[in-house]
């Protein structure tokens, strides 16, 4: 398991989720439900 690839994958999910929450205020629980 590569630590760098894992870190980038986790960061990518967090950033993507953050951006989706900024664009869609109605779906504020997207990150919480998928975690």
mmCIF entry with sequence, helices, sheets and N, C-alpha, C, O atoms, coordinates in Angstrom:
data_MODEL
# 
_entry.id   MODEL 
# 
_entity.id                         1 
_entity.type                       polymer 
_entity.pdbx_number_of_molecules   1 
# 
_entity_poly.entity_id                      1 
_entity_poly.type                           'polypeptide(L)' 
_entity_poly.nstd_linkage                   no 
_entity_poly.nstd_monomer                   no 
_entity_poly.pdbx_seq_one_letter_code       
;(UNK)(UNK)(UNK)(UNK)(UNK)(UNK)(UNK)(UNK)(UNK)(UNK)(UNK)(UNK)(UNK)(UNK)(UNK)(UNK)
(UNK)(UNK)(UNK)(UNK)(UNK)(UNK)(UNK)(UNK)(UNK)(UNK)(UNK)(UNK)(UNK)(UNK)(UNK)(UNK)
(UNK)(UNK)(UNK)
;
_entity_poly.pdbx_seq_one_letter_code_can   XXXXXXXXXXXXXXXXXXXXXXXXXXXXXXXXXXX 
_entity_poly.pdbx_strand_id                 A 
# 
loop_
_entity_poly_seq.entity_id 
_entity_poly_seq.num 
_entity_poly_seq.mon_id 
_entity_poly_seq.hetero 
1 1  UNK n 
1 2  UNK n 
1 3  UNK n 
1 4  UNK n 
1 5  UNK n 
1 6  UNK n 
1 7  UNK n 
1 8  UNK n 
1 9  UNK n 
1 10 UNK n 
1 11 UNK n 
1 12 UNK n 
1 13 UNK n 
1 14 UNK n 
1 15 UNK n 
1 16 UNK n 
1 17 UNK n 
1 18 UNK n 
1 19 UNK n 
1 20 UNK n 
1 21 UNK n 
1 22 UNK n 
1 23 UNK n 
1 24 UNK n 
1 25 UNK n 
1 26 UNK n 
1 27 UNK n 
1 28 UNK n 
1 29 UNK n 
1 30 UNK n 
1 31 UNK n 
1 32 UNK n 
1 33 UNK n 
1 34 UNK n 
1 35 UNK n 
# 
_struct_asym.id          A 
_struct_asym.entity_id   1 
# 
loop_
_struct_conf.conf_type_id 
_struct_conf.id 
_struct_conf.pdbx_PDB_helix_id 
_struct_conf.beg_label_comp_id 
_struct_conf.beg_label_asym_id 
_struct_conf.beg_label_seq_id 
_struct_conf.pdbx_beg_PDB_ins_code 
_struct_conf.end_label_comp_id 
_struct_conf.end_label_asym_id 
_struct_conf.end_label_seq_id 
_struct_conf.pdbx_end_PDB_ins_code 
_struct_conf.beg_auth_comp_id 
_struct_conf.beg_auth_asym_id 
_struct_conf.beg_auth_seq_id 
_struct_conf.end_auth_comp_id 
_struct_conf.end_auth_asym_id 
_struct_conf.end_auth_seq_id 
_struct_conf.pdbx_PDB_helix_class 
_struct_conf.details 
_struct_conf.pdbx_PDB_helix_length 
HELX_P HELX_P1 AA1 UNK A 3  ? UNK A 23 ? UNK A 3  UNK A 23 1 ? 21 
HELX_P HELX_P2 AA2 UNK A 30 ? UNK A 34 ? UNK A 30 UNK A 34 1 ? 5  
# 
_struct_conf_type.id          HELX_P 
_struct_conf_type.criteria    ? 
_struct_conf_type.reference   ? 
# 
loop_
_atom_site.group_PDB 
_atom_site.id 
_atom_site.type_symbol 
_atom_site.label_atom_id 
_atom_site.label_alt_id 
_atom_site.label_comp_id 
_atom_site.label_asym_id 
_atom_site.label_entity_id 
_atom_site.label_seq_id 
_atom_site.pdbx_PDB_ins_code 
_atom_site.Cartn_x 
_atom_site.Cartn_y 
_atom_site.Cartn_z 
_atom_site.occupancy 
_atom_site.B_iso_or_equiv 
_atom_site.pdbx_formal_charge 
_atom_site.auth_seq_id 
_atom_site.auth_comp_id 
_atom_site.auth_asym_id 
_atom_site.auth_atom_id 
_atom_site.pdbx_PDB_model_num 
ATOM 1   N N  . UNK A 1 1  ? 0.847   -1.206 0.000  1.00 0.00 ? 1  UNK A N  1 
ATOM 2   C CA . UNK A 1 1  ? 0.000   0.000  0.000  1.00 0.00 ? 1  UNK A CA 1 
ATOM 3   C C  . UNK A 1 1  ? 0.878   1.249  0.000  1.00 0.00 ? 1  UNK A C  1 
ATOM 4   O O  . UNK A 1 1  ? 1.792   1.384  0.813  1.00 0.00 ? 1  UNK A O  1 
ATOM 5   N N  . UNK A 1 2  ? 0.585   2.149  -0.916 1.00 0.00 ? 2  UNK A N  1 
ATOM 6   C CA . UNK A 1 2  ? 1.377   3.367  -1.016 1.00 0.00 ? 2  UNK A CA 1 
ATOM 7   C C  . UNK A 1 2  ? 0.731   4.483  -0.201 1.00 0.00 ? 2  UNK A C  1 
ATOM 8   O O  . UNK A 1 2  ? -0.431  4.827  -0.416 1.00 0.00 ? 2  UNK A O  1 
ATOM 9   N N  . UNK A 1 3  ? 1.497   5.046  0.739  1.00 0.00 ? 3  UNK A N  1 
ATOM 10  C CA . UNK A 1 3  ? 0.937   6.077  1.614  1.00 0.00 ? 3  UNK A CA 1 
ATOM 11  C C  . UNK A 1 3  ? 0.556   7.330  0.838  1.00 0.00 ? 3  UNK A C  1 
ATOM 12  O O  . UNK A 1 3  ? -0.456  7.966  1.135  1.00 0.00 ? 3  UNK A O  1 
ATOM 13  N N  . UNK A 1 4  ? 1.368   7.686  -0.159 1.00 0.00 ? 4  UNK A N  1 
ATOM 14  C CA . UNK A 1 4  ? 1.087   8.907  -0.924 1.00 0.00 ? 4  UNK A CA 1 
ATOM 15  C C  . UNK A 1 4  ? -0.207  8.780  -1.713 1.00 0.00 ? 4  UNK A C  1 
ATOM 16  O O  . UNK A 1 4  ? -1.020  9.704  -1.732 1.00 0.00 ? 4  UNK A O  1 
ATOM 17  N N  . UNK A 1 5  ? -0.399  7.630  -2.368 1.00 0.00 ? 5  UNK A N  1 
ATOM 18  C CA . UNK A 1 5  ? -1.613  7.437  -3.174 1.00 0.00 ? 5  UNK A CA 1 
ATOM 19  C C  . UNK A 1 5  ? -2.842  7.411  -2.270 1.00 0.00 ? 5  UNK A C  1 
ATOM 20  O O  . UNK A 1 5  ? -3.894  7.932  -2.637 1.00 0.00 ? 5  UNK A O  1 
ATOM 21  N N  . UNK A 1 6  ? -2.712  6.803  -1.085 1.00 0.00 ? 6  UNK A N  1 
ATOM 22  C CA . UNK A 1 6  ? -3.834  6.745  -0.149 1.00 0.00 ? 6  UNK A CA 1 
ATOM 23  C C  . UNK A 1 6  ? -4.187  8.138  0.343  1.00 0.00 ? 6  UNK A C  1 
ATOM 24  O O  . UNK A 1 6  ? -5.363  8.492  0.433  1.00 0.00 ? 6  UNK A O  1 
ATOM 25  N N  . UNK A 1 7  ? -3.153  8.940  0.666  1.00 0.00 ? 7  UNK A N  1 
ATOM 26  C CA . UNK A 1 7  ? -3.379  10.300 1.156  1.00 0.00 ? 7  UNK A CA 1 
ATOM 27  C C  . UNK A 1 7  ? -4.052  11.146 0.083  1.00 0.00 ? 7  UNK A C  1 
ATOM 28  O O  . UNK A 1 7  ? -4.989  11.893 0.367  1.00 0.00 ? 7  UNK A O  1 
ATOM 29  N N  . UNK A 1 8  ? -3.572  11.024 -1.147 1.00 0.00 ? 8  UNK A N  1 
ATOM 30  C CA . UNK A 1 8  ? -4.159  11.801 -2.245 1.00 0.00 ? 8  UNK A CA 1 
ATOM 31  C C  . UNK A 1 8  ? -5.604  11.388 -2.475 1.00 0.00 ? 8  UNK A C  1 
ATOM 32  O O  . UNK A 1 8  ? -6.450  12.233 -2.766 1.00 0.00 ? 8  UNK A O  1 
ATOM 33  N N  . UNK A 1 9  ? -5.897  10.095 -2.349 1.00 0.00 ? 9  UNK A N  1 
ATOM 34  C CA . UNK A 1 9  ? -7.254  9.607  -2.560 1.00 0.00 ? 9  UNK A CA 1 
ATOM 35  C C  . UNK A 1 9  ? -8.189  10.174 -1.495 1.00 0.00 ? 9  UNK A C  1 
ATOM 36  O O  . UNK A 1 9  ? -9.295  10.619 -1.803 1.00 0.00 ? 9  UNK A O  1 
ATOM 37  N N  . UNK A 1 10 ? -7.740  10.155 -0.246 1.00 0.00 ? 10 UNK A N  1 
ATOM 38  C CA . UNK A 1 10 ? -8.552  10.687 0.850  1.00 0.00 ? 10 UNK A CA 1 
ATOM 39  C C  . UNK A 1 10 ? -8.754  12.189 0.685  1.00 0.00 ? 10 UNK A C  1 
ATOM 40  O O  . UNK A 1 10 ? -9.865  12.695 0.845  1.00 0.00 ? 10 UNK A O  1 
ATOM 41  N N  . UNK A 1 11 ? -7.674  12.898 0.365  1.00 0.00 ? 11 UNK A N  1 
ATOM 42  C CA . UNK A 1 11 ? -7.763  14.345 0.177  1.00 0.00 ? 11 UNK A CA 1 
ATOM 43  C C  . UNK A 1 11 ? -8.699  14.674 -0.979 1.00 0.00 ? 11 UNK A C  1 
ATOM 44  O O  . UNK A 1 11 ? -9.488  15.616 -0.900 1.00 0.00 ? 11 UNK A O  1 
ATOM 45  N N  . UNK A 1 12 ? -8.607  13.891 -2.052 1.00 0.00 ? 12 UNK A N  1 
ATOM 46  C CA . UNK A 1 12 ? -9.463  14.112 -3.215 1.00 0.00 ? 12 UNK A CA 1 
ATOM 47  C C  . UNK A 1 12 ? -10.932 13.968 -2.856 1.00 0.00 ? 12 UNK A C  1 
ATOM 48  O O  . UNK A 1 12 ? -11.770 14.745 -3.315 1.00 0.00 ? 12 UNK A O  1 
ATOM 49  N N  . UNK A 1 13 ? -11.242 12.971 -2.033 1.00 0.00 ? 13 UNK A N  1 
ATOM 50  C CA . UNK A 1 13 ? -12.637 12.758 -1.619 1.00 0.00 ? 13 UNK A CA 1 
ATOM 51  C C  . UNK A 1 13 ? -13.119 13.921 -0.766 1.00 0.00 ? 13 UNK A C  1 
ATOM 52  O O  . UNK A 1 13 ? -14.243 14.394 -0.932 1.00 0.00 ? 13 UNK A O  1 
ATOM 53  N N  . UNK A 1 14 ? -12.265 14.384 0.153  1.00 0.00 ? 14 UNK A N  1 
ATOM 54  C CA . UNK A 1 14 ? -12.644 15.493 1.028  1.00 0.00 ? 14 UNK A CA 1 
ATOM 55  C C  . UNK A 1 14 ? -12.866 16.767 0.227  1.00 0.00 ? 14 UNK A C  1 
ATOM 56  O O  . UNK A 1 14 ? -13.842 17.485 0.446  1.00 0.00 ? 14 UNK A O  1 
ATOM 57  N N  . UNK A 1 15 ? -11.951 17.046 -0.708 1.00 0.00 ? 15 UNK A N  1 
ATOM 58  C CA . UNK A 1 15 ? -12.064 18.258 -1.526 1.00 0.00 ? 15 UNK A CA 1 
ATOM 59  C C  . UNK A 1 15 ? -13.298 18.185 -2.415 1.00 0.00 ? 15 UNK A C  1 
ATOM 60  O O  . UNK A 1 15 ? -14.040 19.160 -2.535 1.00 0.00 ? 15 UNK A O  1 
ATOM 61  N N  . UNK A 1 16 ? -13.516 17.028 -3.040 1.00 0.00 ? 16 UNK A N  1 
ATOM 62  C CA . UNK A 1 16 ? -14.679 16.862 -3.907 1.00 0.00 ? 16 UNK A CA 1 
ATOM 63  C C  . UNK A 1 16 ? -15.972 17.037 -3.129 1.00 0.00 ? 16 UNK A C  1 
ATOM 64  O O  . UNK A 1 16 ? -16.916 17.662 -3.613 1.00 0.00 ? 16 UNK A O  1 
ATOM 65  N N  . UNK A 1 17 ? -16.013 16.488 -1.930 1.00 0.00 ? 17 UNK A N  1 
ATOM 66  C CA . UNK A 1 17 ? -17.200 16.585 -1.090 1.00 0.00 ? 17 UNK A CA 1 
ATOM 67  C C  . UNK A 1 17 ? -17.421 18.029 -0.666 1.00 0.00 ? 17 UNK A C  1 
ATOM 68  O O  . UNK A 1 17 ? -18.556 18.508 -0.645 1.00 0.00 ? 17 UNK A O  1 
ATOM 69  N N  . UNK A 1 18 ? -16.335 18.726 -0.328 1.00 0.00 ? 18 UNK A N  1 
ATOM 70  C CA . UNK A 1 18 ? -16.416 20.125 0.088  1.00 0.00 ? 18 UNK A CA 1 
ATOM 71  C C  . UNK A 1 18 ? -16.969 20.989 -1.040 1.00 0.00 ? 18 UNK A C  1 
ATOM 72  O O  . UNK A 1 18 ? -17.828 21.843 -0.819 1.00 0.00 ? 18 UNK A O  1 
ATOM 73  N N  . UNK A 1 19 ? -16.463 20.756 -2.252 1.00 0.00 ? 19 UNK A N  1 
ATOM 74  C CA . UNK A 1 19 ? -16.918 21.539 -3.406 1.00 0.00 ? 19 UNK A CA 1 
ATOM 75  C C  . UNK A 1 19 ? -18.385 21.261 -3.703 1.00 0.00 ? 19 UNK A C  1 
ATOM 76  O O  . UNK A 1 19 ? -19.135 22.176 -4.042 1.00 0.00 ? 19 UNK A O  1 
ATOM 77  N N  . UNK A 1 20 ? -18.798 19.998 -3.578 1.00 0.00 ? 20 UNK A N  1 
ATOM 78  C CA . UNK A 1 20 ? -20.201 19.658 -3.838 1.00 0.00 ? 20 UNK A CA 1 
ATOM 79  C C  . UNK A 1 20 ? -21.110 20.327 -2.813 1.00 0.00 ? 20 UNK A C  1 
ATOM 80  O O  . UNK A 1 20 ? -22.209 20.771 -3.144 1.00 0.00 ? 20 UNK A O  1 
ATOM 81  N N  . UNK A 1 21 ? -20.641 20.395 -1.558 1.00 0.00 ? 21 UNK A N  1 
ATOM 82  C CA . UNK A 1 21 ? -21.451 21.032 -0.521 1.00 0.00 ? 21 UNK A CA 1 
ATOM 83  C C  . UNK A 1 21 ? -21.551 22.532 -0.748 1.00 0.00 ? 21 UNK A C  1 
ATOM 84  O O  . UNK A 1 21 ? -22.576 23.139 -0.437 1.00 0.00 ? 21 UNK A O  1 
ATOM 85  N N  . UNK A 1 22 ? -20.494 23.138 -1.287 1.00 0.00 ? 22 UNK A N  1 
ATOM 86  C CA . UNK A 1 22 ? -20.532 24.574 -1.573 1.00 0.00 ? 22 UNK A CA 1 
ATOM 87  C C  . UNK A 1 22 ? -21.502 24.851 -2.712 1.00 0.00 ? 22 UNK A C  1 
ATOM 88  O O  . UNK A 1 22 ? -22.222 25.849 -2.692 1.00 0.00 ? 22 UNK A O  1 
ATOM 89  N N  . UNK A 1 23 ? -21.520 23.963 -3.711 1.00 0.00 ? 23 UNK A N  1 
ATOM 90  C CA . UNK A 1 23 ? -22.379 24.168 -4.881 1.00 0.00 ? 23 UNK A CA 1 
ATOM 91  C C  . UNK A 1 23 ? -23.826 23.774 -4.600 1.00 0.00 ? 23 UNK A C  1 
ATOM 92  O O  . UNK A 1 23 ? -24.751 24.343 -5.179 1.00 0.00 ? 23 UNK A O  1 
ATOM 93  N N  . UNK A 1 24 ? -24.020 22.802 -3.713 1.00 0.00 ? 24 UNK A N  1 
ATOM 94  C CA . UNK A 1 24 ? -25.378 22.336 -3.417 1.00 0.00 ? 24 UNK A CA 1 
ATOM 95  C C  . UNK A 1 24 ? -25.645 22.470 -1.921 1.00 0.00 ? 24 UNK A C  1 
ATOM 96  O O  . UNK A 1 24 ? -25.336 21.565 -1.147 1.00 0.00 ? 24 UNK A O  1 
ATOM 97  N N  . UNK A 1 25 ? -26.218 23.601 -1.520 1.00 0.00 ? 25 UNK A N  1 
ATOM 98  C CA . UNK A 1 25 ? -26.461 23.842 -0.099 1.00 0.00 ? 25 UNK A CA 1 
ATOM 99  C C  . UNK A 1 25 ? -27.583 22.956 0.426  1.00 0.00 ? 25 UNK A C  1 
ATOM 100 O O  . UNK A 1 25 ? -27.698 22.727 1.630  1.00 0.00 ? 25 UNK A O  1 
ATOM 101 N N  . UNK A 1 26 ? -28.412 22.458 -0.497 1.00 0.00 ? 26 UNK A N  1 
ATOM 102 C CA . UNK A 1 26 ? -29.527 21.605 -0.066 1.00 0.00 ? 26 UNK A CA 1 
ATOM 103 C C  . UNK A 1 26 ? -29.037 20.238 0.374  1.00 0.00 ? 26 UNK A C  1 
ATOM 104 O O  . UNK A 1 26 ? -29.675 19.575 1.192  1.00 0.00 ? 26 UNK A O  1 
ATOM 105 N N  . UNK A 1 27 ? -27.879 19.810 -0.180 1.00 0.00 ? 27 UNK A N  1 
ATOM 106 C CA . UNK A 1 27 ? -27.349 18.487 0.171  1.00 0.00 ? 27 UNK A CA 1 
ATOM 107 C C  . UNK A 1 27 ? -26.141 18.646 1.088  1.00 0.00 ? 27 UNK A C  1 
ATOM 108 O O  . UNK A 1 27 ? -25.005 18.411 0.678  1.00 0.00 ? 27 UNK A O  1 
ATOM 109 N N  . UNK A 1 28 ? -26.394 19.043 2.322  1.00 0.00 ? 28 UNK A N  1 
ATOM 110 C CA . UNK A 1 28 ? -25.304 19.273 3.267  1.00 0.00 ? 28 UNK A CA 1 
ATOM 111 C C  . UNK A 1 28 ? -24.832 17.983 3.918  1.00 0.00 ? 28 UNK A C  1 
ATOM 112 O O  . UNK A 1 28 ? -23.768 17.956 4.536  1.00 0.00 ? 28 UNK A O  1 
ATOM 113 N N  . UNK A 1 29 ? -25.615 16.908 3.786  1.00 0.00 ? 29 UNK A N  1 
ATOM 114 C CA . UNK A 1 29 ? -25.275 15.655 4.453  1.00 0.00 ? 29 UNK A CA 1 
ATOM 115 C C  . UNK A 1 29 ? -24.659 14.645 3.496  1.00 0.00 ? 29 UNK A C  1 
ATOM 116 O O  . UNK A 1 29 ? -24.591 13.455 3.804  1.00 0.00 ? 29 UNK A O  1 
ATOM 117 N N  . UNK A 1 30 ? -24.207 15.118 2.328  1.00 0.00 ? 30 UNK A N  1 
ATOM 118 C CA . UNK A 1 30 ? -23.631 14.206 1.339  1.00 0.00 ? 30 UNK A CA 1 
ATOM 119 C C  . UNK A 1 30 ? -22.385 13.541 1.905  1.00 0.00 ? 30 UNK A C  1 
ATOM 120 O O  . UNK A 1 30 ? -22.221 12.326 1.792  1.00 0.00 ? 30 UNK A O  1 
ATOM 121 N N  . UNK A 1 31 ? -21.508 14.330 2.514  1.00 0.00 ? 31 UNK A N  1 
ATOM 122 C CA . UNK A 1 31 ? -20.260 13.780 3.055  1.00 0.00 ? 31 UNK A CA 1 
ATOM 123 C C  . UNK A 1 31 ? -20.549 12.846 4.223  1.00 0.00 ? 31 UNK A C  1 
ATOM 124 O O  . UNK A 1 31 ? -19.980 11.757 4.312  1.00 0.00 ? 31 UNK A O  1 
ATOM 125 N N  . UNK A 1 32 ? -21.424 13.271 5.105  1.00 0.00 ? 32 UNK A N  1 
ATOM 126 C CA . UNK A 1 32 ? -21.704 12.488 6.303  1.00 0.00 ? 32 UNK A CA 1 
ATOM 127 C C  . UNK A 1 32 ? -22.353 11.151 5.966  1.00 0.00 ? 32 UNK A C  1 
ATOM 128 O O  . UNK A 1 32 ? -22.073 10.143 6.614  1.00 0.00 ? 32 UNK A O  1 
ATOM 129 N N  . UNK A 1 33 ? -23.210 11.137 4.966  1.00 0.00 ? 33 UNK A N  1 
ATOM 130 C CA . UNK A 1 33 ? -23.914 9.900  4.623  1.00 0.00 ? 33 UNK A CA 1 
ATOM 131 C C  . UNK A 1 33 ? -22.985 8.933  3.898  1.00 0.00 ? 33 UNK A C  1 
ATOM 132 O O  . UNK A 1 33 ? -23.165 7.719  3.989  1.00 0.00 ? 33 UNK A O  1 
ATOM 133 N N  . UNK A 1 34 ? -21.989 9.460  3.174  1.00 0.00 ? 34 UNK A N  1 
ATOM 134 C CA . UNK A 1 34 ? -21.084 8.599  2.419  1.00 0.00 ? 34 UNK A CA 1 
ATOM 135 C C  . UNK A 1 34 ? -19.854 8.196  3.225  1.00 0.00 ? 34 UNK A C  1 
ATOM 136 O O  . UNK A 1 34 ? -19.057 7.378  2.767  1.00 0.00 ? 34 UNK A O  1 
ATOM 137 N N  . UNK A 1 35 ? -19.692 8.759  4.415  1.00 0.00 ? 35 UNK A N  1 
ATOM 138 C CA . UNK A 1 35 ? -18.520 8.425  5.229  1.00 0.00 ? 35 UNK A CA 1 
ATOM 139 C C  . UNK A 1 35 ? -18.779 7.143  6.004  1.00 0.00 ? 35 UNK A C  1 
ATOM 140 O O  . UNK A 1 35 ? -17.914 6.687  6.752  1.00 0.00 ? 35 UNK A O  1 
# 
